[in-house]
Amino acid sequence: MAKRVRPGAMAPAAPALFRDVRIPALFVVLWSTGFIGARLGLPHAGPLTFLALRYGLAAGLLVLVAIATRAPWPRRPAEIGHYAVAGLLVHGIYLGGVFIGISLGVEAGVSALIVGLQPLLTAALAGVLLGERVTPRQWAGLALGLSGVALILARKLGQGPGDTLGSLACVAALLGITAGTLYQKRYCARMDLRTGSVVQFAAAGAATAPLALLFEDTHIDWNGEFVFALFWLVVVLSLGAVSLLYLLIRRGAAAQVASLFFLVPPCTALIAWPLFGETLGPAAIAGMGLTALGVAMASRGPKRSDRDPGDW
């Protein structure tokens, strides 16, 4: 007979989402396609114009979903404010930084490596801000994962970091996704993924659209490649992958979730190989092995609550 847990008691064992690797694996694959979508779409629209359109479409679709499913809307101003801040960090600053960096000439691989520092930065801050305990094994796994990412992208790094402003934009993206992960975990753990995400995309769009009008001509080349990239980034990334990210943040430690981002560069490389003919050398293959081992080590954290109330 299963052992009952008293109300309010900590449930034993690690988070269920990390015992079952299917959901983290699906998140990594979907998130990795973001660089592919950006590469397809950015030649046909400015980065801020592209993102403003993406945010607007994602928010509109989620409004329809929320109405159809009668999802509860946030009512307290403080609650709405927290959702908006998280949206600005995760969507506005992170995606804005990556898209601007790539558009200014920073290679996708270099951008991925800069953002790939997120797990180490998140782990360092999670203990201070969230009271999470990061074990020596997790630190070793995070360091191993970063080493694997560096091996994978070694050839691209030799070609230079690209435009200075583009590199700074990628650093801003790194700070945005790190702060967004911690903020989402701290203040938005009970957020309904349908209505809360509407607030987040709306906040990101409200900040991005004026900047697009000020600094870009907002011209869009509406061809098949751009339409496919936009559809993919809105439906698969903004709705699918982001929802999985928030589920993982809700049910796992911030450092555990962040470690999954080490798998994004190798997964992106595997996807880009058949699509764009980008080849993988022995160092990249060895790096994939190190990265996988590092994530496996970092994902095994201390025992935590198995489930947070308010899941959708």
TORGUKOL-721298 format. One record per residue (C-alpha): residue in three letters; x, z, y. Coordinates in steps of 0.02 Angstrom, whole numbers, plus 50000, padded with zeros to 5 digits. Each point is the difference from the previous one (the first is absolute). Layout:
BEGIN
rec residuo = ala	u = X	w = Z	v = Y
...
***
This chain:
BEGIN
rec residuo = met	u = 50000	w = 50000	v = 50000
rec residuo = ala	u = 50065	w = 49955	v = 50172
rec residuo = lys	u = 50059	w = 50146	v = 50103
rec residuo = arg	u = 49894	w = 50031	v = 50155
rec residuo = val	u = 50081	w = 50020	v = 50168
rec residuo = arg	u = 49933	w = 50130	v = 50120
rec residuo = pro	u = 49929	w = 49932	v = 50164
rec residuo = gly	u = 50140	w = 49988	v = 50128
rec residuo = ala	u = 50136	w = 50017	v = 49867
rec residuo = met	u = 50140	w = 49873	v = 49987
rec residuo = ala	u = 49971	w = 49879	v = 49859
rec residuo = pro	u = 50145	w = 49987	v = 49877
rec residuo = ala	u = 50100	w = 49843	v = 49967
rec residuo = ala	u = 50056	w = 49860	v = 50113
rec residuo = pro	u = 49878	w = 49889	v = 50097
rec residuo = ala	u = 49897	w = 49890	v = 49886
rec residuo = leu	u = 50041	w = 49843	v = 50098
rec residuo = phe	u = 50185	w = 50025	v = 49962
rec residuo = arg	u = 49971	w = 50035	v = 49815
rec residuo = asp	u = 49907	w = 49834	v = 49990
rec residuo = val	u = 50123	w = 49869	v = 50064
rec residuo = arg	u = 49871	w = 49862	v = 50017
rec residuo = ile	u = 49937	w = 50044	v = 50174
rec residuo = pro	u = 50175	w = 50028	v = 50076
rec residuo = ala	u = 50058	w = 49838	v = 49917
rec residuo = leu	u = 49851	w = 49904	v = 50070
rec residuo = phe	u = 50035	w = 50073	v = 50173
rec residuo = val	u = 50182	w = 49944	v = 49995
rec residuo = val	u = 49955	w = 49823	v = 49946
rec residuo = leu	u = 49864	w = 49981	v = 50133
rec residuo = trp	u = 50106	w = 50077	v = 50138
rec residuo = ser	u = 50146	w = 49887	v = 49955
rec residuo = thr	u = 49896	w = 49845	v = 50034
rec residuo = gly	u = 49990	w = 50049	v = 50183
rec residuo = phe	u = 50169	w = 49922	v = 50036
rec residuo = ile	u = 49943	w = 49841	v = 49912
rec residuo = gly	u = 49842	w = 49994	v = 50106
rec residuo = ala	u = 50099	w = 50029	v = 50159
rec residuo = arg	u = 50120	w = 49860	v = 49955
rec residuo = leu	u = 49855	w = 49880	v = 49971
rec residuo = gly	u = 49900	w = 50047	v = 50154
rec residuo = leu	u = 50125	w = 50037	v = 50140
rec residuo = pro	u = 50052	w = 49818	v = 50029
rec residuo = his	u = 49820	w = 49964	v = 50051
rec residuo = ala	u = 49962	w = 50146	v = 50119
rec residuo = gly	u = 50090	w = 50130	v = 50104
rec residuo = pro	u = 50028	w = 50167	v = 49911
rec residuo = leu	u = 49887	w = 50102	v = 50114
rec residuo = thr	u = 49864	w = 49866	v = 50001
rec residuo = phe	u = 50008	w = 49991	v = 49810
rec residuo = leu	u = 49988	w = 50189	v = 49983
rec residuo = ala	u = 49859	w = 50021	v = 50127
rec residuo = leu	u = 49897	w = 49872	v = 49904
rec residuo = arg	u = 50043	w = 50086	v = 49836
rec residuo = tyr	u = 49947	w = 50171	v = 50065
rec residuo = gly	u = 49837	w = 49934	v = 50070
rec residuo = leu	u = 49950	w = 49913	v = 49840
rec residuo = ala	u = 50047	w = 50151	v = 49893
rec residuo = ala	u = 49899	w = 50117	v = 50110
rec residuo = gly	u = 49850	w = 49883	v = 49997
rec residuo = leu	u = 50001	w = 49985	v = 49811
rec residuo = leu	u = 50013	w = 50188	v = 49979
rec residuo = val	u = 49853	w = 50027	v = 50117
rec residuo = leu	u = 49894	w = 49891	v = 49885
rec residuo = val	u = 50063	w = 50096	v = 49847
rec residuo = ala	u = 49965	w = 50167	v = 50085
rec residuo = ile	u = 49822	w = 49948	v = 50046
rec residuo = ala	u = 49965	w = 49930	v = 49827
rec residuo = thr	u = 50062	w = 50158	v = 49914
rec residuo = arg	u = 49930	w = 50121	v = 50130
rec residuo = ala	u = 50169	w = 50078	v = 50028
rec residuo = pro	u = 50009	w = 50153	v = 50113
rec residuo = trp	u = 50072	w = 49967	v = 50173
rec residuo = pro	u = 50117	w = 50123	v = 50084
rec residuo = arg	u = 49913	w = 50095	v = 50140
rec residuo = arg	u = 50121	w = 50128	v = 50068
rec residuo = pro	u = 50112	w = 49935	v = 50141
rec residuo = ala	u = 50153	w = 50087	v = 49927
rec residuo = glu	u = 49970	w = 49917	v = 49831
rec residuo = ile	u = 49980	w = 49827	v = 50079
rec residuo = gly	u = 50157	w = 50031	v = 50103
rec residuo = his	u = 50104	w = 50042	v = 49846
rec residuo = tyr	u = 49941	w = 49842	v = 49912
rec residuo = ala	u = 50042	w = 49896	v = 50154
rec residuo = val	u = 50176	w = 50073	v = 50013
rec residuo = ala	u = 50034	w = 49968	v = 49815
rec residuo = gly	u = 49937	w = 49821	v = 50021
rec residuo = leu	u = 50114	w = 49969	v = 50148
rec residuo = leu	u = 50149	w = 50063	v = 49901
rec residuo = val	u = 49966	w = 49918	v = 49831
rec residuo = his	u = 49925	w = 49836	v = 50063
rec residuo = gly	u = 50047	w = 49977	v = 50181
rec residuo = ile	u = 50181	w = 50058	v = 50004
rec residuo = tyr	u = 50052	w = 49965	v = 49820
rec residuo = leu	u = 49923	w = 49828	v = 49980
rec residuo = gly	u = 50032	w = 49955	v = 50181
rec residuo = gly	u = 50184	w = 50043	v = 49981
rec residuo = val	u = 50022	w = 49902	v = 49839
rec residuo = phe	u = 49908	w = 49846	v = 50064
rec residuo = ile	u = 50091	w = 49999	v = 50167
rec residuo = gly	u = 50168	w = 50027	v = 49914
rec residuo = ile	u = 49974	w = 49853	v = 49882
rec residuo = ser	u = 49937	w = 49890	v = 50142
rec residuo = leu	u = 50158	w = 50039	v = 50101
rec residuo = gly	u = 50115	w = 49943	v = 49861
rec residuo = val	u = 50030	w = 50154	v = 49892
rec residuo = glu	u = 49998	w = 49945	v = 49819
rec residuo = ala	u = 49865	w = 50073	v = 49891
rec residuo = gly	u = 50133	w = 50077	v = 49887
rec residuo = val	u = 50087	w = 50090	v = 50143
rec residuo = ser	u = 49832	w = 50058	v = 50068
rec residuo = ala	u = 49954	w = 50066	v = 49828
rec residuo = leu	u = 50162	w = 50097	v = 49987
rec residuo = ile	u = 49976	w = 50081	v = 50170
rec residuo = val	u = 49823	w = 50051	v = 49956
rec residuo = gly	u = 50066	w = 50049	v = 49828
rec residuo = leu	u = 50080	w = 50153	v = 50080
rec residuo = gln	u = 49824	w = 50073	v = 50013
rec residuo = pro	u = 50004	w = 50100	v = 49836
rec residuo = leu	u = 50155	w = 50095	v = 50053
rec residuo = leu	u = 49933	w = 50032	v = 50175
rec residuo = thr	u = 49829	w = 50052	v = 49932
rec residuo = ala	u = 50077	w = 50117	v = 49872
rec residuo = ala	u = 50109	w = 50080	v = 50134
rec residuo = leu	u = 49851	w = 50032	v = 50114
rec residuo = ala	u = 49870	w = 50044	v = 49867
rec residuo = gly	u = 50081	w = 50168	v = 49964
rec residuo = val	u = 49999	w = 50049	v = 50183
rec residuo = leu	u = 49831	w = 49930	v = 50052
rec residuo = leu	u = 49896	w = 50013	v = 49841
rec residuo = gly	u = 50085	w = 50141	v = 49906
rec residuo = glu	u = 50037	w = 49887	v = 49851
rec residuo = arg	u = 50146	w = 50045	v = 49889
rec residuo = val	u = 50117	w = 49854	v = 49965
rec residuo = thr	u = 50103	w = 50039	v = 49845
rec residuo = pro	u = 50184	w = 49951	v = 49976
rec residuo = arg	u = 49943	w = 49876	v = 49867
rec residuo = gln	u = 49884	w = 49918	v = 50126
rec residuo = trp	u = 50140	w = 49989	v = 50129
rec residuo = ala	u = 50112	w = 49920	v = 49869
rec residuo = gly	u = 49862	w = 49877	v = 49955
rec residuo = leu	u = 49972	w = 49955	v = 50183
rec residuo = ala	u = 50186	w = 49970	v = 50027
rec residuo = leu	u = 50009	w = 49896	v = 49840
rec residuo = gly	u = 49850	w = 49898	v = 50057
rec residuo = leu	u = 50080	w = 49963	v = 50168
rec residuo = ser	u = 50160	w = 49946	v = 49913
rec residuo = gly	u = 49899	w = 49881	v = 49893
rec residuo = val	u = 49914	w = 49926	v = 50153
rec residuo = ala	u = 50170	w = 49975	v = 50083
rec residuo = leu	u = 50064	w = 49907	v = 49846
rec residuo = ile	u = 49847	w = 49888	v = 49996
rec residuo = leu	u = 50020	w = 49952	v = 50183
rec residuo = ala	u = 50191	w = 49997	v = 50007
rec residuo = arg	u = 50011	w = 49811	v = 50019
rec residuo = lys	u = 49872	w = 49997	v = 50141
rec residuo = leu	u = 50086	w = 50143	v = 50091
rec residuo = gly	u = 50159	w = 49897	v = 50004
rec residuo = gln	u = 49912	w = 49873	v = 50109
rec residuo = gly	u = 49977	w = 50125	v = 50143
rec residuo = pro	u = 49853	w = 50103	v = 50063
rec residuo = gly	u = 49931	w = 49864	v = 50112
rec residuo = asp	u = 49934	w = 50026	v = 50176
rec residuo = thr	u = 50031	w = 50173	v = 50071
rec residuo = leu	u = 49822	w = 50019	v = 50062
rec residuo = gly	u = 49935	w = 49946	v = 49830
rec residuo = ser	u = 50106	w = 50132	v = 49915
rec residuo = leu	u = 49937	w = 50132	v = 50121
rec residuo = ala	u = 49822	w = 49945	v = 49961
rec residuo = cys	u = 50036	w = 50029	v = 49815
rec residuo = val	u = 50067	w = 50173	v = 50040
rec residuo = ala	u = 49839	w = 50035	v = 50095
rec residuo = ala	u = 49905	w = 49942	v = 49845
rec residuo = leu	u = 50101	w = 50123	v = 49895
rec residuo = leu	u = 49956	w = 50143	v = 50116
rec residuo = gly	u = 49818	w = 49946	v = 50004
rec residuo = ile	u = 49972	w = 49995	v = 49812
rec residuo = thr	u = 50095	w = 50164	v = 49976
rec residuo = ala	u = 49901	w = 50091	v = 50134
rec residuo = gly	u = 49839	w = 49918	v = 49941
rec residuo = thr	u = 50025	w = 50056	v = 49820
rec residuo = leu	u = 50030	w = 50180	v = 50054
rec residuo = tyr	u = 49858	w = 49999	v = 50127
rec residuo = gln	u = 49877	w = 49926	v = 49875
rec residuo = lys	u = 50047	w = 50133	v = 49873
rec residuo = arg	u = 49987	w = 50142	v = 50127
rec residuo = tyr	u = 49845	w = 49954	v = 50101
rec residuo = cys	u = 49902	w = 49865	v = 49907
rec residuo = ala	u = 50000	w = 50060	v = 49820
rec residuo = arg	u = 49810	w = 50006	v = 49992
rec residuo = met	u = 49971	w = 49835	v = 50090
rec residuo = asp	u = 49868	w = 49886	v = 49927
rec residuo = leu	u = 50096	w = 49840	v = 49963
rec residuo = arg	u = 49860	w = 49888	v = 50062
rec residuo = thr	u = 49951	w = 50073	v = 50168
rec residuo = gly	u = 50167	w = 50083	v = 50036
rec residuo = ser	u = 50090	w = 49834	v = 49975
rec residuo = val	u = 49879	w = 49918	v = 50124
rec residuo = val	u = 50060	w = 50124	v = 50131
rec residuo = gln	u = 50181	w = 49969	v = 49955
rec residuo = phe	u = 49992	w = 49810	v = 50005
rec residuo = ala	u = 49897	w = 50006	v = 50161
rec residuo = ala	u = 50131	w = 50112	v = 50082
rec residuo = ala	u = 50142	w = 49886	v = 49945
rec residuo = gly	u = 49905	w = 49847	v = 50060
rec residuo = ala	u = 49958	w = 50079	v = 50168
rec residuo = ala	u = 50185	w = 50033	v = 50029
rec residuo = thr	u = 50063	w = 49832	v = 49934
rec residuo = ala	u = 49877	w = 49877	v = 50078
rec residuo = pro	u = 50046	w = 50037	v = 50183
rec residuo = leu	u = 50185	w = 49982	v = 49958
rec residuo = ala	u = 49966	w = 49833	v = 49917
rec residuo = leu	u = 49908	w = 49940	v = 50157
rec residuo = leu	u = 50144	w = 50058	v = 50111
rec residuo = phe	u = 50150	w = 49937	v = 49901
rec residuo = glu	u = 49937	w = 49855	v = 49893
rec residuo = asp	u = 49902	w = 49841	v = 50031
rec residuo = thr	u = 49880	w = 50052	v = 49857
rec residuo = his	u = 50002	w = 49822	v = 49931
rec residuo = ile	u = 49961	w = 49990	v = 49813
rec residuo = asp	u = 50035	w = 49849	v = 49890
rec residuo = trp	u = 49847	w = 50008	v = 49886
rec residuo = asn	u = 50066	w = 49913	v = 49844
rec residuo = gly	u = 49979	w = 50041	v = 49817
rec residuo = glu	u = 50162	w = 50100	v = 49989
rec residuo = phe	u = 49953	w = 50113	v = 50144
rec residuo = val	u = 49820	w = 50026	v = 49939
rec residuo = phe	u = 50063	w = 50048	v = 49827
rec residuo = ala	u = 50130	w = 50120	v = 50073
rec residuo = leu	u = 49869	w = 50079	v = 50114
rec residuo = phe	u = 49875	w = 50019	v = 49858
rec residuo = trp	u = 50131	w = 50076	v = 49886
rec residuo = leu	u = 50064	w = 50123	v = 50130
rec residuo = val	u = 49826	w = 50055	v = 50051
rec residuo = val	u = 49918	w = 50016	v = 49829
rec residuo = val	u = 50144	w = 50040	v = 49882
rec residuo = leu	u = 50116	w = 50095	v = 50118
rec residuo = ser	u = 49894	w = 50079	v = 50137
rec residuo = leu	u = 49855	w = 50045	v = 49887
rec residuo = gly	u = 50076	w = 50011	v = 49825
rec residuo = ala	u = 50179	w = 50059	v = 50019
rec residuo = val	u = 49968	w = 50116	v = 50148
rec residuo = ser	u = 49856	w = 50084	v = 49906
rec residuo = leu	u = 50115	w = 50028	v = 49851
rec residuo = leu	u = 50134	w = 50070	v = 50115
rec residuo = tyr	u = 49879	w = 50127	v = 50072
rec residuo = leu	u = 49940	w = 50049	v = 49826
rec residuo = leu	u = 50180	w = 50028	v = 49947
rec residuo = ile	u = 50038	w = 50100	v = 50158
rec residuo = arg	u = 49845	w = 50107	v = 49971
rec residuo = arg	u = 50040	w = 50041	v = 49820
rec residuo = gly	u = 50190	w = 50007	v = 50000
rec residuo = ala	u = 50143	w = 50077	v = 50097
rec residuo = ala	u = 50055	w = 49898	v = 50151
rec residuo = ala	u = 50178	w = 49982	v = 49930
rec residuo = gln	u = 49932	w = 49937	v = 49834
rec residuo = val	u = 49892	w = 49869	v = 50083
rec residuo = ala	u = 50140	w = 49946	v = 50117
rec residuo = ser	u = 50117	w = 49973	v = 49853
rec residuo = leu	u = 49889	w = 49857	v = 49942
rec residuo = phe	u = 50055	w = 49899	v = 50151
rec residuo = phe	u = 50172	w = 49982	v = 49920
rec residuo = leu	u = 49916	w = 49883	v = 49875
rec residuo = val	u = 49933	w = 49884	v = 50135
rec residuo = pro	u = 50159	w = 49898	v = 50038
rec residuo = pro	u = 50038	w = 49959	v = 49816
rec residuo = cys	u = 49818	w = 49960	v = 49966
rec residuo = thr	u = 49995	w = 49888	v = 50154
rec residuo = ala	u = 50156	w = 49912	v = 49939
rec residuo = leu	u = 49919	w = 49967	v = 49831
rec residuo = ile	u = 49845	w = 49929	v = 50083
rec residuo = ala	u = 50101	w = 49892	v = 50121
rec residuo = trp	u = 50105	w = 49926	v = 49859
rec residuo = pro	u = 49867	w = 49882	v = 49928
rec residuo = leu	u = 49913	w = 49973	v = 50168
rec residuo = phe	u = 50148	w = 49961	v = 50112
rec residuo = gly	u = 50142	w = 49971	v = 49877
rec residuo = glu	u = 50098	w = 50155	v = 50053
rec residuo = thr	u = 50121	w = 50041	v = 49859
rec residuo = leu	u = 50056	w = 50171	v = 49939
rec residuo = gly	u = 50182	w = 50036	v = 49962
rec residuo = pro	u = 50075	w = 50127	v = 49879
rec residuo = ala	u = 50015	w = 50130	v = 50139
rec residuo = ala	u = 49816	w = 49982	v = 50041
rec residuo = ile	u = 49949	w = 50020	v = 49819
rec residuo = ala	u = 50110	w = 50156	v = 49984
rec residuo = gly	u = 49923	w = 50065	v = 50161
rec residuo = met	u = 49826	w = 49982	v = 49927
rec residuo = gly	u = 50050	w = 50109	v = 49854
rec residuo = leu	u = 50073	w = 50134	v = 50115
rec residuo = thr	u = 49845	w = 49995	v = 50109
rec residuo = ala	u = 49881	w = 50020	v = 49853
rec residuo = leu	u = 50102	w = 50147	v = 49935
rec residuo = gly	u = 50006	w = 50080	v = 50172
rec residuo = val	u = 49812	w = 49986	v = 50024
rec residuo = ala	u = 49969	w = 50074	v = 49827
rec residuo = met	u = 50107	w = 50150	v = 50047
rec residuo = ala	u = 49927	w = 50022	v = 50175
rec residuo = ser	u = 49820	w = 49985	v = 49940
rec residuo = arg	u = 50013	w = 50153	v = 49888
rec residuo = gly	u = 49970	w = 50137	v = 50127
rec residuo = pro	u = 49949	w = 50183	v = 49990
rec residuo = lys	u = 49826	w = 50042	v = 49936
rec residuo = arg	u = 49862	w = 49971	v = 50125
rec residuo = ser	u = 49811	w = 49994	v = 50012
rec residuo = asp	u = 49934	w = 49858	v = 49892
rec residuo = arg	u = 49859	w = 49943	v = 50113
rec residuo = asp	u = 49947	w = 50021	v = 50179
rec residuo = pro	u = 49816	w = 50015	v = 50042
rec residuo = gly	u = 49921	w = 49857	v = 50094
rec residuo = asp	u = 50068	w = 49857	v = 49893
rec residuo = trp	u = 49905	w = 49837	v = 50010
***
